[in-house]
Amino acid sequence: RWIHLELKLLADVGLVGLPNAGKSTFLSRVSAARPKIADYPFTTLVPQLGVVSFGDHRGFVVADIPGLIEGAHAGAGMGIQFLRHIERTGLLLHLIDISGNDDDGAPWHQYETINEELRQFNPNLGSKPQLVAIGKIDLPETRARLGKTLALFKQKGLDVMAFSSVTGEGLSALLGRIVQMLDTVRGTE
């Protein structure tokens, strides 16, 4: 008899976003995990886990999922081998990088691209609780585009948080929001 076992990663929070969105840097800042960080796409080749302790709250596990690209649900990039791990998270933290694109609609397109890949892979992933955050606000180009981007997402009905993993600006508020959302998610399990 042949038995095929498939182990899936289990974490409270799954980090999703395009390659180089700052997922690994975020993980290294908020936990003791030391993922590989570099300035080229697909630095993260395997999911990385980190345990985050915040204030008086119990710790939570964060999974850094390799960057997703358009067509991931069909196997493009790291494809479905990592989309499966996202199914076993309670909350998604969707990181968006606005530092490298002058197109005002690009951040929304990034958000929609990732969410469409999640829905195409598994329709249930589209309804998973999600927090959206813009990273790298320590960069001047990000800071210059931040107001317009926040307004765009607010117009679409989403409140977005902003932070810097390098300077720590906004991290405490972001972690507080994650803990608040995890308490809600854990209460419904």
C-alpha positions as CSV (number, residue, x, y, z in Angstrom):
1,R,0.0,0.0,0.0
2,W,1.3,3.5,-0.9
3,I,0.3,6.4,1.3
4,H,0.9,9.9,0.2
5,L,1.3,12.3,3.2
6,E,1.3,16.0,2.6
7,L,2.5,18.2,5.5
8,K,1.3,21.7,5.5
9,L,2.8,24.6,7.4
10,L,0.7,25.8,10.3
11,A,1.1,29.4,11.5
12,D,-1.1,32.0,13.0
13,V,-0.1,34.7,10.4
14,G,0.9,34.1,6.8
15,L,2.9,36.9,5.1
16,V,1.9,37.3,1.5
17,G,2.9,39.7,-1.2
18,L,4.9,40.1,-4.4
19,P,8.6,39.2,-4.4
20,N,10.7,41.8,-2.5
21,A,7.7,43.3,-0.7
22,G,9.7,43.1,2.6
23,K,8.2,39.9,4.1
24,S,11.5,38.5,5.2
25,T,12.8,41.8,6.6
26,F,9.5,42.1,8.6
27,L,9.9,38.5,10.0
28,S,13.5,39.2,11.0
29,R,12.5,42.4,12.8
30,V,9.6,41.0,14.8
31,S,11.0,37.6,15.7
32,A,14.3,35.7,16.2
33,A,14.1,34.2,12.8
34,R,16.9,35.0,10.4
35,P,15.7,34.4,6.9
36,K,17.9,35.2,3.9
37,I,17.3,38.9,2.8
38,A,18.6,40.2,-0.5
39,D,17.6,42.8,-3.1
40,Y,16.5,40.4,-5.8
41,P,13.2,38.4,-6.4
42,F,12.6,35.0,-4.9
43,T,15.2,35.3,-2.1
44,T,12.9,33.2,0.0
45,L,12.8,29.7,-1.4
46,V,11.3,27.9,1.5
47,P,8.7,29.1,4.0
48,Q,10.4,30.6,7.1
49,L,8.7,30.6,10.6
50,G,9.2,33.0,13.4
51,V,7.6,33.3,16.9
52,V,6.5,36.8,17.8
53,S,6.0,38.0,21.4
54,F,4.1,41.3,21.8
55,G,3.4,42.9,25.1
56,D,1.4,40.7,27.5
57,H,-0.2,38.7,24.8
58,R,0.7,35.1,24.1
59,G,3.1,34.7,21.2
60,F,2.0,33.9,17.7
61,V,3.7,32.2,14.8
62,V,4.4,34.0,11.5
63,A,5.1,32.3,8.3
64,D,7.1,34.1,5.6
65,I,5.7,32.6,2.4
66,P,7.9,33.0,-0.8
67,G,6.7,35.9,-3.1
68,L,3.7,35.2,-5.3
69,I,3.3,36.4,-8.9
70,E,0.6,36.4,-11.4
71,G,-0.1,32.8,-12.5
72,A,1.1,31.3,-9.2
73,H,-2.1,29.3,-8.9
74,A,-1.1,27.6,-12.1
75,G,2.4,26.9,-11.1
76,A,4.2,30.2,-12.1
77,G,7.1,31.3,-9.9
78,M,7.0,29.3,-6.7
79,G,3.5,28.4,-7.6
80,I,1.2,26.1,-5.8
81,Q,3.8,24.5,-3.6
82,F,3.6,27.5,-1.3
83,L,0.0,28.5,-1.8
84,R,-0.9,25.3,0.0
85,H,0.8,26.6,3.2
86,I,-1.3,29.7,3.2
87,E,-4.4,27.5,3.7
88,R,-3.2,26.6,7.2
89,T,-2.8,30.2,8.5
90,G,-5.5,32.0,10.6
91,L,-4.7,35.5,9.2
92,L,-3.0,36.9,6.2
93,L,-0.7,39.9,6.4
94,H,-0.6,41.3,2.9
95,L,2.6,43.4,2.5
96,I,2.7,45.9,-0.3
97,D,5.8,47.8,-1.6
98,I,5.1,51.1,-3.2
99,S,8.8,52.3,-3.4
100,G,9.5,51.3,-7.0
101,N,6.5,52.3,-9.1
102,D,5.3,55.7,-10.1
103,D,1.9,54.4,-11.3
104,D,-0.7,55.5,-8.7
105,G,-2.8,52.4,-9.4
106,A,0.1,49.9,-9.0
107,P,-0.4,49.2,-5.3
108,W,-4.0,48.3,-5.8
109,H,-3.0,46.1,-8.7
110,Q,-0.5,44.3,-6.5
111,Y,-3.2,43.8,-3.9
112,E,-5.7,42.5,-6.5
113,T,-3.1,40.3,-8.2
114,I,-2.2,38.4,-5.0
115,N,-5.8,38.1,-3.9
116,E,-6.9,36.8,-7.3
117,E,-4.1,34.1,-7.1
118,L,-5.3,33.1,-3.7
119,R,-9.0,32.8,-4.9
120,Q,-7.9,30.9,-8.0
121,F,-6.0,28.4,-5.9
122,N,-8.7,28.0,-3.3
123,P,-11.9,30.1,-3.2
124,N,-11.9,29.9,0.6
125,L,-8.6,31.8,0.8
126,G,-10.5,34.9,-0.6
127,S,-12.5,35.0,2.6
128,K,-9.6,34.5,5.0
129,P,-9.1,37.5,7.4
130,Q,-6.5,39.8,5.9
131,L,-4.6,42.9,7.1
132,V,-3.0,45.1,4.5
133,A,0.2,47.0,5.3
134,I,2.6,49.1,3.3
135,G,6.2,48.6,4.3
136,K,9.4,50.5,3.6
137,I,8.1,53.8,4.7
138,D,11.6,54.8,5.7
139,L,12.4,55.2,2.0
140,P,11.8,58.7,0.5
141,E,10.0,57.4,-2.6
142,T,7.6,55.4,-0.4
143,R,7.0,58.3,1.9
144,A,6.2,60.5,-1.1
145,R,3.5,58.1,-2.4
146,L,2.1,57.0,0.9
147,G,-0.7,59.6,1.2
148,K,-2.1,58.9,-2.3
149,T,-1.9,55.1,-1.7
150,L,-3.6,55.2,1.6
151,A,-6.4,57.4,0.1
152,L,-6.8,55.0,-2.8
153,F,-7.2,52.0,-0.5
154,K,-9.6,53.9,1.8
155,Q,-11.7,54.8,-1.3
156,K,-11.9,51.1,-2.0
157,G,-13.1,50.4,1.5
158,L,-9.8,49.1,3.1
159,D,-7.9,50.6,6.0
160,V,-4.2,50.1,5.4
161,M,-1.4,50.3,7.9
162,A,2.1,51.6,7.2
163,F,5.4,50.7,8.8
164,S,9.1,50.4,8.5
165,S,10.9,47.2,9.4
166,V,14.2,49.1,9.3
167,T,13.4,52.0,11.7
168,G,10.5,50.3,13.6
169,E,8.1,53.1,12.8
170,G,4.5,51.8,12.9
171,L,5.5,48.3,13.9
172,S,4.0,48.4,17.4
173,A,0.7,49.6,15.9
174,L,0.8,46.9,13.3
175,L,1.6,44.1,15.8
176,G,-1.2,45.4,18.1
177,R,-3.6,45.2,15.2
178,I,-2.4,41.6,14.3
179,V,-3.0,40.5,17.9
180,Q,-6.4,42.1,17.9
181,M,-7.4,40.3,14.7
182,L,-5.9,37.0,15.9
183,D,-8.0,37.2,19.1
184,T,-11.1,37.6,16.9
185,V,-10.0,34.7,14.6
186,R,-9.2,32.4,17.6
187,G,-12.5,33.2,19.2
188,T,-14.3,31.9,16.1
189,E,-12.3,28.7,15.7
